[in-house]
Amino acid sequence: MSAPVRRVLVVAHTGREDARAAARRLCSQLAAADVGVRMLRDEADLVFDHASLPTPAPEVVCAGPEAAAGCELMVVIGGDGTILRGAELARPAAVPLLGVNLGHVGFLAEAEFADLDTTVDCIVHRRWRVEERLTVEAVVLSGGVVEHRCWALNEASVEKASRQRMLEVVVEVDGRPLSRWGGDGLVCATPTGSTAYAFSAGGPVVWPEVAALLVVPLSAHALFARPMVVSPASTVAVELIAETPGVGVLWCDGRRTYELPPGARVEVRAADRPVLLARLHEAPFTDRLVRKFGLPVTGWRGGAV
């Protein structure tokens, strides 16, 4: 009986030539190692021409929730934005996602472009471990009726739709009112997203293994408007004041958006389904933080052995 065919879904930032070149190289090396390659149809047309197709040629599929079905791994080549796009395909199939960084910080990425050959070797020999990352679900209600649902790996944010107006909101935690303020809105982030939008808004960095949700006000005009860390079992609700002129917008991972009318209510809680990230290295999160942000550690003498 022949061994089952191994398949890896490759997703790339096709707007960059270096990403297209990296995808061609990755696909060729995997094909040479008898690892089947799958690509999205639109991306495959941009990455390959007839002369550059590897043998065997990649399996081509349409983008959608079934794109990663039957794959053992997804490799995403690009920055954090491309990885978040890949997470939309990996999550419904429960397939681990391995990011190859071509961006600036690339906090979600596990490998760098310069180490692509080593990364391919790890894929071929299945040398990776899997981390579960908490995701959040955001539910929009209007008049008590559910109007919209979405999820996020990094954060769900409620923001003003117009630069000229403040967004007036009341924030609730676990069914009890917390505070009211006007400002640019609010970010509800996961530990994974603590180094993304929430970080730029002044939120704390939370280690990925910590189970928690972050609540970070955006430019709030209020005495009590500090970043907060709440239980992963908590539900954070944001109610738009009905008398507020204009509308708000719900953003999930900065990619998926939904317009909020005055008086809308957004409930954010931990989602049932995580995103799986493939890890090649055992380095602690502290080292990742130092490397990605270029933090100064000169003078450190180390702890006791």
Rosetta blueprint (number, residue, H / E / L):
1 M L
2 S L
3 A L
4 P L
5 V L
6 R L
7 R E
8 V E
9 L E
10 V E
11 V E
12 A E
13 H L
14 T L
15 G L
16 R L
17 E H
18 D H
19 A H
20 R H
21 A H
22 A H
23 A H
24 R H
25 R H
26 L H
27 C H
28 S H
29 Q H
30 L H
31 A H
32 A H
33 A L
34 D L
35 V L
36 G E
37 V E
38 R E
39 M E
40 L E
41 R H
42 D H
43 E H
44 A H
45 D H
46 L H
47 V H
48 F L
49 D L
50 H H
51 A H
52 S H
53 L L
54 P L
55 T L
56 P L
57 A L
58 P L
59 E E
60 V E
61 V E
62 C L
63 A L
64 G L
65 P L
66 E L
67 A L
68 A L
69 A L
70 G L
71 C L
72 E L
73 L E
74 M E
75 V E
76 V E
77 I E
78 G E
79 G L
80 D H
81 G H
82 T H
83 I H
84 L H
85 R H
86 G H
87 A H
88 E H
89 L H
90 A H
91 R H
92 P H
93 A H
94 A L
95 V L
96 P L
97 L E
98 L E
99 G E
100 V E
101 N E
102 L L
103 G L
104 H L
105 V L
106 G L
107 F L
108 L L
109 A L
110 E L
111 A E
112 E E
113 F H
114 A H
115 D H
116 L H
117 D H
118 T H
119 T H
120 V H
121 D H
122 C H
123 I H
124 V H
125 H L
126 R L
127 R L
128 W L
129 R E
130 V E
131 E E
132 E E
133 R E
134 L L
135 T L
136 V E
137 E E
138 A E
139 V E
140 V E
141 L E
142 S E
143 G L
144 G L
145 V E
146 V E
147 E E
148 H E
149 R E
150 C E
151 W E
152 A E
153 L L
154 N L
155 E E
156 A E
157 S E
158 V E
159 E E
160 K E
161 A L
162 S L
163 R L
164 Q L
165 R L
166 M L
167 L E
168 E E
169 V E
170 V E
171 V E
172 E E
173 V E
174 D L
175 G L
176 R E
177 P E
178 L E
179 S E
180 R E
181 W E
182 G E
183 G E
184 D L
185 G E
186 L E
187 V E
188 C E
189 A E
190 T L
191 P L
192 T H
193 G H
194 S H
195 T H
196 A L
197 Y H
198 A H
199 F H
200 S H
201 A L
202 G L
203 G L
204 P L
205 V L
206 V L
207 W L
208 P L
209 E L
210 V L
211 A L
212 A L
213 L E
214 L E
215 V E
216 V E
217 P E
218 L E
219 S L
220 A L
221 H E
222 A L
223 L L
224 F L
225 A L
226 R L
227 P L
228 M E
229 V E
230 V E
231 S L
232 P L
233 A L
234 S L
235 T E
236 V E
237 A E
238 V E
239 E E
240 L E
241 I L
242 A L
243 E L
244 T L
245 P L
246 G L
247 V L
248 G E
249 V E
250 L E
251 W E
252 C E
253 D L
254 G L
255 R L
256 R E
257 T E
258 Y E
259 E E
260 L E
261 P L
262 P L
263 G L
264 A L
265 R E
266 V E
267 E E
268 V E
269 R E
270 A E
271 A L
272 D L
273 R L
274 P L
275 V E
276 L E
277 L E
278 A E
279 R E
280 L L
281 H L
282 E L
283 A L
284 P L
285 F H
286 T H
287 D H
288 R H
289 L H
290 V H
291 R H
292 K H
293 F H
294 G L
295 L L
296 P L
297 V L
298 T L
299 G L
300 W L
301 R L
302 G L
303 G L
304 A L
305 V L
